[in-house]
Amino acid sequence: MSQEIRFTGRLLETPSTTMRCGDAAMAVVHKFEIVKVLKGKLDEPLVKLIIPCPELLGEGFFVKGGQYRVIAARDLSEAEGYAVVDEYEKEQLPLLWAIKVDKSK
């Protein structure tokens, strides 16, 4: 896997999709504003983050405007086993794979 990137980000909006993991592995793209890069390099102020099975993090986990600590990778090979829903596909932003997402304290 490529070098890991760690950042604190603000969720700009919650995707409207309600797709859940079940018979198929689903991943949903969320759009974040970078608040602070903790490790690695990100040149853009916004990124798209592919989050596998986001519902497994709990109902109400993702909140518009909420801050999150993210460990991600540029290597998207993990996404190959998932059906990826990207409501922001027309936006030319860096696309990252979420390894871990936590709410910021």
Summary of the structure (lengths in Angstrom):
residues: 105
radius of gyration: 12.6
end to end distance: 28.3
largest distance: 37.0
contacts: 292
relative contact order: 0.33
helix: 9%
strand: 48%
